Amino acid sequence: MPLGTLDRTPPPFFRQGLSALSKLVFFSALALLMMVADARWRVVDPLRAAIATALLPLQQALAVPVRAWDAAGDYLRGLEQARADEQAARAALAQQAERAARATQLASENQRLRALLELRPALAVPSTPAEILYEAADPYSRKVVIDRGATQGVQRGAPVVNEAGVLGQVTRVHPLTSEVTLLTDRDAAIPVLNMRTQQRSAAFGGAGGGANPGMELRFMAGNADVQPGDLLMTSGLDGVYPAGLPVARVVAVERRADSGFARIALAPAAAPDGVRHVLVLEPTSAQLPPRPEPEAAAAGAGRPGIPAPRGAGR
């Protein structure tokens, strides 16, 4: 290539206009002028408003993921808090249910204890309060064990009652506990008095058998004046049970033509199931004065006012 055809002019990179210092001074003065003008005459406000309006959709579009992330975090935190509150509410509800059940049980127990306390002054008999510990393991008998024994003065044969009536009789005494045979046991018997007719008879347990045996009147004539609903009380003639305690109520009377006796079913006045607190009474025979010895009776026969026994002086 011939040398005369070469472009010997300097490239644009080496072309210089104003100097860098001049440009710095110019733009600094322009910026200062614009700041002073904007501060005094609000010259840039329309431009700022136009730029903000133009950039608003872009700002909103860019803020959508951030807002969605914040909303998702708030939802998860709220869901976790709601689950924690639900578990706390369920725990509080369970505690309240337990307290309500316990309060109901205590109210029922308090009512029974009040009835027992009202029964004690009505009975002119020494009594000992007791609590039923458990039911005897023998499936063929109806017996319970109470937490009072010989140490507390419980005697064999002592009647056991609650606020509803007679429950049974102490049949075995240990130092700290006692065994009570209920009236519904097949070997239990108690003399009773029909309050409507004043007729005396005997009630026996074990009627019907099964897990919940009842009671019945035995050896009653087929034409005996016994009706459903008659209340049977203790007669007090056996020397064990005080007179006037509820025993049972007649629920059914079956008169058979081929039998001389009526079949009379009874419902115990004091249901043994669910009873917890009872009173152990002193037997009536223990309250009677002791019988005089034969020597004492013979010695007092000659005294004034004391009749001689039959056959004396013969």
DAPEKA-V932829 format. One record per residue. N is the residue number from 1. RES is the residue in one letter. PHI is phi in whole degrees, 0 to 359 (NA if undefined). Layout:
# DAPEKA-V932829
n->N res->RES phi->PHI
n->N res->RES phi->PHI
This chain:
# DAPEKA-V932829
n->1 res->M phi->NA
n->2 res->P phi->292
n->3 res->L phi->291
n->4 res->G phi->286
n->5 res->T phi->272
n->6 res->L phi->285
n->7 res->D phi->273
n->8 res->R phi->262
n->9 res->T phi->282
n->10 res->P phi->291
n->11 res->P phi->295
n->12 res->P phi->299
n->13 res->F phi->295
n->14 res->F phi->265
n->15 res->R phi->280
n->16 res->Q phi->235
n->17 res->G phi->258
n->18 res->L phi->291
n->19 res->S phi->282
n->20 res->A phi->297
n->21 res->L phi->292
n->22 res->S phi->295
n->23 res->K phi->298
n->24 res->L phi->298
n->25 res->V phi->294
n->26 res->F phi->296
n->27 res->F phi->291
n->28 res->S phi->294
n->29 res->A phi->295
n->30 res->L phi->297
n->31 res->A phi->296
n->32 res->L phi->294
n->33 res->L phi->295
n->34 res->M phi->293
n->35 res->M phi->295
n->36 res->V phi->293
n->37 res->A phi->293
n->38 res->D phi->289
n->39 res->A phi->289
n->40 res->R phi->264
n->41 res->W phi->243
n->42 res->R phi->53
n->43 res->V phi->289
n->44 res->V phi->271
n->45 res->D phi->301
n->46 res->P phi->300
n->47 res->L phi->294
n->48 res->R phi->296
n->49 res->A phi->296
n->50 res->A phi->294
n->51 res->I phi->295
n->52 res->A phi->295
n->53 res->T phi->293
n->54 res->A phi->290
n->55 res->L phi->272
n->56 res->L phi->299
n->57 res->P phi->300
n->58 res->L phi->294
n->59 res->Q phi->297
n->60 res->Q phi->294
n->61 res->A phi->295
n->62 res->L phi->288
n->63 res->A phi->276
n->64 res->V phi->298
n->65 res->P phi->300
n->66 res->V phi->294
n->67 res->R phi->295
n->68 res->A phi->296
n->69 res->W phi->296
n->70 res->D phi->296
n->71 res->A phi->294
n->72 res->A phi->296
n->73 res->G phi->297
n->74 res->D phi->297
n->75 res->Y phi->296
n->76 res->L phi->294
n->77 res->R phi->296
n->78 res->G phi->294
n->79 res->L phi->295
n->80 res->E phi->296
n->81 res->Q phi->294
n->82 res->A phi->295
n->83 res->R phi->295
n->84 res->A phi->296
n->85 res->D phi->295
n->86 res->E phi->294
n->87 res->Q phi->296
n->88 res->A phi->296
n->89 res->A phi->293
n->90 res->R phi->295
n->91 res->A phi->297
n->92 res->A phi->295
n->93 res->L phi->294
n->94 res->A phi->296
n->95 res->Q phi->296
n->96 res->Q phi->295
n->97 res->A phi->295
n->98 res->E phi->295
n->99 res->R phi->295
n->100 res->A phi->295
n->101 res->A phi->295
n->102 res->R phi->294
n->103 res->A phi->294
n->104 res->T phi->297
n->105 res->Q phi->296
n->106 res->L phi->294
n->107 res->A phi->295
n->108 res->S phi->296
n->109 res->E phi->295
n->110 res->N phi->297
n->111 res->Q phi->296
n->112 res->R phi->293
n->113 res->L phi->294
n->114 res->R phi->297
n->115 res->A phi->296
n->116 res->L phi->294
n->117 res->L phi->294
n->118 res->E phi->287
n->119 res->L phi->284
n->120 res->R phi->300
n->121 res->P phi->295
n->122 res->A phi->288
n->123 res->L phi->265
n->124 res->A phi->276
n->125 res->V phi->225
n->126 res->P phi->301
n->127 res->S phi->223
n->128 res->T phi->231
n->129 res->P phi->289
n->130 res->A phi->214
n->131 res->E phi->234
n->132 res->I phi->284
n->133 res->L phi->275
n->134 res->Y phi->196
n->135 res->E phi->266
n->136 res->A phi->299
n->137 res->A phi->282
n->138 res->D phi->289
n->139 res->P phi->286
n->140 res->Y phi->260
n->141 res->S phi->221
n->142 res->R phi->241
n->143 res->K phi->224
n->144 res->V phi->229
n->145 res->V phi->243
n->146 res->I phi->250
n->147 res->D phi->267
n->148 res->R phi->230
n->149 res->G phi->219
n->150 res->A phi->296
n->151 res->T phi->298
n->152 res->Q phi->268
n->153 res->G phi->87
n->154 res->V phi->285
n->155 res->Q phi->251
n->156 res->R phi->291
n->157 res->G phi->91
n->158 res->A phi->290
n->159 res->P phi->290
n->160 res->V phi->237
n->161 res->V phi->228
n->162 res->N phi->226
n->163 res->E phi->293
n->164 res->A phi->270
n->165 res->G phi->155
n->166 res->V phi->280
n->167 res->L phi->260
n->168 res->G phi->175
n->169 res->Q phi->213
n->170 res->V phi->288
n->171 res->T phi->245
n->172 res->R phi->210
n->173 res->V phi->241
n->174 res->H phi->244
n->175 res->P phi->302
n->176 res->L phi->242
n->177 res->T phi->224
n->178 res->S phi->216
n->179 res->E phi->254
n->180 res->V phi->246
n->181 res->T phi->269
n->182 res->L phi->285
n->183 res->L phi->294
n->184 res->T phi->277
n->185 res->D phi->290
n->186 res->R phi->293
n->187 res->D phi->261
n->188 res->A phi->273
n->189 res->A phi->210
n->190 res->I phi->211
n->191 res->P phi->286
n->192 res->V phi->229
n->193 res->L phi->229
n->194 res->N phi->286
n->195 res->M phi->290
n->196 res->R phi->277
n->197 res->T phi->255
n->198 res->Q phi->59
n->199 res->Q phi->264
n->200 res->R phi->268
n->201 res->S phi->200
n->202 res->A phi->230
n->203 res->A phi->255
n->204 res->F phi->237
n->205 res->G phi->265
n->206 res->G phi->81
n->207 res->A phi->289
n->208 res->G phi->87
n->209 res->G phi->65
n->210 res->G phi->83
n->211 res->A phi->284
n->212 res->N phi->235
n->213 res->P phi->289
n->214 res->G phi->254
n->215 res->M phi->226
n->216 res->E phi->205
n->217 res->L phi->266
n->218 res->R phi->251
n->219 res->F phi->59
n->220 res->M phi->261
n->221 res->A phi->298
n->222 res->G phi->297
n->223 res->N phi->258
n->224 res->A phi->294
n->225 res->D phi->278
n->226 res->V phi->229
n->227 res->Q phi->231
n->228 res->P phi->301
n->229 res->G phi->100
n->230 res->D phi->296
n->231 res->L phi->266
n->232 res->L phi->252
n->233 res->M phi->242
n->234 res->T phi->291
n->235 res->S phi->273
n->236 res->G phi->79
n->237 res->L phi->272
n->238 res->D phi->271
n->239 res->G phi->75
n->240 res->V phi->240
n->241 res->Y phi->268
n->242 res->P phi->296
n->243 res->A phi->286
n->244 res->G phi->92
n->245 res->L phi->265
n->246 res->P phi->297
n->247 res->V phi->245
n->248 res->A phi->199
n->249 res->R phi->227
n->250 res->V phi->289
n->251 res->V phi->247
n->252 res->A phi->203
n->253 res->V phi->232
n->254 res->E phi->243
n->255 res->R phi->253
n->256 res->R phi->254
n->257 res->A phi->286
n->258 res->D phi->271
n->259 res->S phi->227
n->260 res->G phi->277
n->261 res->F phi->243
n->262 res->A phi->269
n->263 res->R phi->259
n->264 res->I phi->241
n->265 res->A phi->266
n->266 res->L phi->237
n->267 res->A phi->246
n->268 res->P phi->301
n->269 res->A phi->292
n->270 res->A phi->253
n->271 res->A phi->292
n->272 res->P phi->290
n->273 res->D phi->283
n->274 res->G phi->86
n->275 res->V phi->278
n->276 res->R phi->237
n->277 res->H phi->248
n->278 res->V phi->221
n->279 res->L phi->240
n->280 res->V phi->259
n->281 res->L phi->268
n->282 res->E phi->281
n->283 res->P phi->303
n->284 res->T phi->298
n->285 res->S phi->294
n->286 res->A phi->287
n->287 res->Q phi->269
n->288 res->L phi->280
n->289 res->P phi->295
n->290 res->P phi->294
n->291 res->R phi->290
n->292 res->P phi->290
n->293 res->E phi->290
n->294 res->P phi->302
n->295 res->E phi->293
n->296 res->A phi->292
n->297 res->A phi->294
n->298 res->A phi->291
n->299 res->A phi->291
n->300 res->G phi->273
n->301 res->A phi->290
n->302 res->G phi->274
n->303 res->R phi->280
n->304 res->P phi->295
n->305 res->G phi->87
n->306 res->I phi->249
n->307 res->P phi->292
n->308 res->A phi->286
n->309 res->P phi->296
n->310 res->R phi->297
n->311 res->G phi->91
n->312 res->A phi->287
n->313 res->G phi->89
n->314 res->R phi->277
